[in-house]
Amino acid sequence: MGKAKAKMEQMKGKAKQRVGDSTDDRSMQSEGRREKSVGKVREAAHDMVEGVKKGRKK
């Protein structure tokens, strides 16, 4: 998954979390937090892979 998709997943999760906060929907809050966290992990994994690729080129 690319960095852009990971960022989009984070933003989508943040939006769901805020909707859940506004509507007092704990399920939506939880789903939003989960999506946001997954997006952060995927972004970090992407950055790590890119760092390894750059290191190999040197």
DSSP file (Angstrom, degrees, kcal/mol; ACC not computed):
  #  RESIDUE AA STRUCTURE BP1 BP2  ACC     N-H-->O    O-->H-N    N-H-->O    O-->H-N    TCO  KAPPA ALPHA  PHI   PSI    X-CA   Y-CA   Z-CA
    1    1 A M              0   0    0      0, 0.0     2,-0.0     0, 0.0    45,-0.0   0.000 360.0 360.0 360.0 136.9    0.0    0.0    0.0
    2    2 A G     >  -     0   0    0      1,-0.1     4,-2.0    44,-0.0     5,-0.1  -0.260 360.0-109.7 -78.4 166.5    1.3    3.4   -0.9
    3    3 A K  H  > S+     0   0    0      1,-0.2     4,-2.4     2,-0.2     5,-0.2   0.873 117.1  55.5 -63.9 -37.8    1.9    6.3    1.4
    4    4 A A  H  > S+     0   0    0      1,-0.2     4,-2.3     2,-0.2    -1,-0.2   0.912 108.0  48.0 -63.5 -41.9   -1.0    8.3   -0.1
    5    5 A K  H  > S+     0   0    0      2,-0.2     4,-2.3     1,-0.2    -1,-0.2   0.886 110.6  52.1 -66.1 -37.4   -3.5    5.4    0.6
    6    6 A A  H  X S+     0   0    0     -4,-2.0     4,-2.0     2,-0.2    -2,-0.2   0.911 110.0  48.7 -64.1 -41.8   -2.2    5.1    4.1
    7    7 A K  H  X S+     0   0    0     -4,-2.4     4,-2.5     2,-0.2    -2,-0.2   0.899 110.2  51.6 -64.0 -40.7   -2.8    8.8    4.7
    8    8 A M  H  X S+     0   0    0     -4,-2.3     4,-2.7     1,-0.2    -2,-0.2   0.900 108.1  51.8 -63.0 -40.1   -6.3    8.6    3.2
    9    9 A E  H  X S+     0   0    0     -4,-2.3     4,-2.3     1,-0.2    -1,-0.2   0.894 109.5  50.4 -63.7 -38.8   -7.0    5.7    5.6
   10   10 A Q  H  X S+     0   0    0     -4,-2.0     4,-2.5     2,-0.2    -2,-0.2   0.928 112.0  46.8 -63.5 -44.6   -5.8    7.8    8.5
   11   11 A M  H  X S+     0   0    0     -4,-2.5     4,-2.3     2,-0.2    -2,-0.2   0.900 111.8  50.7 -65.6 -40.2   -8.0   10.8    7.4
   12   12 A K  H  X S+     0   0    0     -4,-2.7     4,-2.4     1,-0.2    -1,-0.2   0.912 111.7  48.4 -62.3 -42.5  -11.0    8.5    6.9
   13   13 A G  H  X S+     0   0    0     -4,-2.3     4,-2.5     2,-0.2    -2,-0.2   0.899 110.1  51.0 -64.3 -41.2  -10.5    7.0   10.4
   14   14 A K  H  X S+     0   0    0     -4,-2.5     4,-2.2     2,-0.2    -1,-0.2   0.900 110.2  50.0 -63.9 -40.1  -10.2   10.5   12.0
   15   15 A A  H  X S+     0   0    0     -4,-2.3     4,-2.4     2,-0.2    -2,-0.2   0.926 111.2  48.2 -64.2 -44.7  -13.4   11.5   10.3
   16   16 A K  H  X S+     0   0    0     -4,-2.4     4,-2.7     1,-0.2    -2,-0.2   0.901 110.4  52.4 -62.1 -40.0  -15.3    8.4   11.5
   17   17 A Q  H  X S+     0   0    0     -4,-2.5     4,-2.3     1,-0.2    -1,-0.2   0.916 110.3  47.6 -62.7 -42.5  -13.9    9.0   15.0
   18   18 A R  H  X S+     0   0    0     -4,-2.2     4,-2.6     2,-0.2    -2,-0.2   0.891 111.1  50.5 -67.0 -39.2  -15.2   12.6   15.0
   19   19 A V  H  X S+     0   0    0     -4,-2.4     4,-2.4     2,-0.2     6,-0.2   0.928 111.1  49.8 -62.6 -43.4  -18.6   11.5   13.7
   20   20 A G  H  X>S+     0   0    0     -4,-2.7     5,-2.2     1,-0.2     4,-0.8   0.888 110.6  49.9 -61.2 -39.5  -18.7    9.0   16.5
   21   21 A D  H  <5S+     0   0    0     -4,-2.3     3,-0.4     3,-0.2    -2,-0.2   0.923 112.4  47.4 -63.3 -44.1  -17.7   11.6   19.0
   22   22 A S  H  <5S+     0   0    0     -4,-2.6    -2,-0.2     1,-0.2    -1,-0.2   0.859 120.5  36.4 -66.9 -36.4  -20.5   14.0   17.8
   23   23 A T  H  <5S-     0   0    0     -4,-2.4    -1,-0.2    -5,-0.2    -2,-0.2   0.408 106.3-121.9 -98.0   1.6  -23.2   11.3   17.8
   24   24 A D  T  <5 +     0   0    0     -4,-0.8     2,-0.8    -3,-0.4    -3,-0.2   0.869  58.7 153.5  57.5  39.4  -21.9    9.6   20.9
   25   25 A D     >< -     0   0    0     -5,-2.2     4,-2.3    -6,-0.2    -1,-0.2  -0.847  27.1-171.4-101.7  99.7  -21.6    6.3   18.9
   26   26 A R  H  > S+     0   0    0     -2,-0.8     4,-2.6     1,-0.2     5,-0.2   0.836  84.3  56.4 -62.5 -34.2  -18.9    4.3   20.6
   27   27 A S  H  > S+     0   0    0      2,-0.2     4,-2.4     1,-0.2    -1,-0.2   0.923 109.5  45.3 -63.4 -44.4  -18.8    1.7   17.8
   28   28 A M  H  > S+     0   0    0      2,-0.2     4,-2.4     1,-0.2    -2,-0.2   0.890 112.2  52.4 -66.7 -40.0  -18.1    4.5   15.2
   29   29 A Q  H  X S+     0   0    0     -4,-2.3     4,-2.5     2,-0.2    -2,-0.2   0.938 111.8  46.1 -59.0 -47.4  -15.5    6.0   17.5
   30   30 A S  H  X S+     0   0    0     -4,-2.6     4,-2.4     1,-0.2    -2,-0.2   0.907 112.0  50.0 -63.9 -43.9  -13.7    2.7   17.9
   31   31 A E  H  X S+     0   0    0     -4,-2.4     4,-2.5     1,-0.2    -1,-0.2   0.900 111.4  50.0 -62.5 -40.7  -13.8    1.9   14.2
   32   32 A G  H  X S+     0   0    0     -4,-2.4     4,-2.4     2,-0.2    -2,-0.2   0.916 110.2  48.9 -64.2 -44.3  -12.4    5.3   13.5
   33   33 A R  H  X S+     0   0    0     -4,-2.5     4,-2.4     1,-0.2    -2,-0.2   0.905 112.0  50.3 -61.9 -40.6   -9.5    4.9   16.0
   34   34 A R  H  X S+     0   0    0     -4,-2.4     4,-2.7     2,-0.2    -2,-0.2   0.940 111.6  46.5 -63.7 -47.6   -8.8    1.5   14.5
   35   35 A E  H  X S+     0   0    0     -4,-2.5     4,-2.3     1,-0.2    -1,-0.2   0.897 112.4  50.9 -62.5 -40.4   -8.7    2.8   10.9
   36   36 A K  H  X S+     0   0    0     -4,-2.4     4,-1.9     2,-0.2    -1,-0.2   0.916 112.1  47.0 -63.2 -43.0   -6.5    5.7   11.9
   37   37 A S  H  X S+     0   0    0     -4,-2.4     4,-2.3     2,-0.2    -2,-0.2   0.907 110.8  51.1 -65.6 -42.9   -4.1    3.4   13.7
   38   38 A V  H  X S+     0   0    0     -4,-2.7     4,-2.6     1,-0.2    -1,-0.2   0.908 109.1  52.1 -62.0 -41.2   -3.9    0.9   10.8
   39   39 A G  H  X S+     0   0    0     -4,-2.3     4,-2.2     1,-0.2    -1,-0.2   0.893 108.9  49.9 -61.2 -40.6   -3.2    3.8    8.5
   40   40 A K  H  X S+     0   0    0     -4,-1.9     4,-2.3     2,-0.2    -2,-0.2   0.906 111.3  48.5 -65.4 -41.5   -0.3    5.0   10.7
   41   41 A V  H  X S+     0   0    0     -4,-2.3     4,-2.5     2,-0.2    -2,-0.2   0.921 112.1  48.9 -64.8 -43.5    1.2    1.5   10.8
   42   42 A R  H  X S+     0   0    0     -4,-2.6     4,-2.3     2,-0.2    -2,-0.2   0.887 110.8  50.6 -64.5 -38.2    0.9    1.1    7.0
   43   43 A E  H  X S+     0   0    0     -4,-2.2     4,-2.5     2,-0.2    -1,-0.2   0.924 111.0  48.5 -64.7 -43.4    2.6    4.5    6.5
   44   44 A A  H  X S+     0   0    0     -4,-2.3     4,-2.3     2,-0.2    -2,-0.2   0.899 111.3  50.3 -63.4 -40.5    5.4    3.6    8.8
   45   45 A A  H  X S+     0   0    0     -4,-2.5     4,-2.4     2,-0.2    -1,-0.2   0.907 110.3  50.2 -63.9 -41.2    5.9    0.3    7.0
   46   46 A H  H  X S+     0   0    0     -4,-2.3     4,-2.6     1,-0.2    -2,-0.2   0.930 110.5  49.4 -62.2 -45.6    5.9    2.1    3.7
   47   47 A D  H  X S+     0   0    0     -4,-2.5     4,-2.3     1,-0.2    -1,-0.2   0.891 110.8  50.7 -60.7 -39.9    8.6    4.5    5.0
   48   48 A M  H  X S+     0   0    0     -4,-2.3     4,-2.2     2,-0.2    -1,-0.2   0.924 110.5  48.3 -65.2 -44.5   10.7    1.7    6.3
   49   49 A V  H  X S+     0   0    0     -4,-2.4     4,-2.5     1,-0.2    -2,-0.2   0.918 111.8  50.0 -62.3 -43.3   10.5   -0.2    2.9
   50   50 A E  H  X S+     0   0    0     -4,-2.6     4,-2.4     1,-0.2    -1,-0.2   0.894 109.1  52.3 -62.7 -39.4   11.5    3.0    1.1
   51   51 A G  H  X S+     0   0    0     -4,-2.3     4,-2.1     2,-0.2    -1,-0.2   0.896 109.8  48.6 -63.0 -40.4   14.4    3.6    3.5
   52   52 A V  H  X S+     0   0    0     -4,-2.2     4,-1.9     2,-0.2    -2,-0.2   0.915 110.5  51.2 -65.8 -42.7   15.6    0.0    2.8
   53   53 A K  H  X S+     0   0    0     -4,-2.5     4,-1.3     1,-0.2    -2,-0.2   0.915 111.2  47.6 -60.9 -43.1   15.3    0.5   -1.0
   54   54 A K  H  X S+     0   0    0     -4,-2.4     4,-0.7     1,-0.2    -1,-0.2   0.879 109.6  54.0 -65.8 -37.1   17.3    3.8   -0.8
   55   55 A G  H  < S+     0   0    0     -4,-2.1     3,-0.5     1,-0.2    -1,-0.2   0.842 105.9  52.7 -65.6 -34.0   20.0    2.1    1.4
   56   56 A R  H  < S+     0   0    0     -4,-1.9    -1,-0.2     1,-0.2    -2,-0.2   0.812 101.8  59.9 -71.0 -30.6   20.4   -0.7   -1.2
   57   57 A K  H  <        0   0    0     -4,-1.3    -1,-0.2     1,-0.3    -2,-0.2   0.731 360.0 360.0 -71.7 -21.5   21.0    1.8   -4.0
   58   58 A K     <        0   0    0     -4,-0.7    -1,-0.3    -3,-0.5    -2,-0.1   0.475 360.0 360.0 -77.5 360.0   24.0    3.3   -2.3
